[in-house]
Amino acid sequence: MKMGAPFIFDRLPHELRARAVLTRLPAMSGKPIRLHAVPGLKDARGAVHGAAFLRERRIAFDCSAAEFPRIFVHELFHFVWTRAGNPKRWRYEELLRNEQLAGARGELGWSAEWRKRALSPWQVLDRAREWREYSCESFCDTAAWLYSGTAHHPEFTLATKWRRRRELWFRQELGYGPLPL
């Protein structure tokens, strides 16, 4: 197993599901991350399936077994995004800006989709907070699509052409690890 960063699990089912997903990911490095269940998990907008608490190095879940792989990878990649560094983040933003200019619609998860729909052109050009939040969520949703093992999902609405470009970006920029957590 390619796991440099240790994980601490509060439930055996989470551990078993996470370990299956981790075999599809590049190697990782970093301090331990705690995974735990939080029934009724919410954020400011309402119920959510998962949440990453970066400073506390923990991920909270309230999702079904079927959704766990996708949600786990998405939340895990919030740690990767934070530690990827500005040059990589800016290159990912450039990829997204090119999609926007070409009129690409859809996304690879609802957390990015609703943010993308709400963006104005000036927010994109000025790298406004809304744009940066969208970029992060898009990065995490793309990782979830790429690594979770979930082949089809109603939230995967981005056209194949754009999916291929994102996959290529991930392979070139993140390679085979280790992913910084």
TABEL-V379248 format. One record per run of one state. SS is the DSSP state (~ for helix, > for strand, _ for the rest). FROM is the first residue (numbers start at 1). LEN is the number of residues. If there is no record, write none. Layout:
BEGIN
ss = {SS SS}
from = {FROM FROM}
len = {LEN LEN}
END
This chain:
BEGIN
ss = {_ > _ ~ _ > _ > _ > _ > _ > _ > _ ~ _ ~ _ ~ _ ~ _ ~ _ ~ _ > _}
from = {1 7 10 12 23 28 30 33 38 42 44 46 48 50 54 58 62 65 84 86 103 110 119 121 126 129 148 160 175 179 181}
len = {6 3 2 11 5 2 3 5 4 2 2 2 2 4 4 4 3 19 2 17 7 9 2 5 3 19 12 15 4 2 1}
END
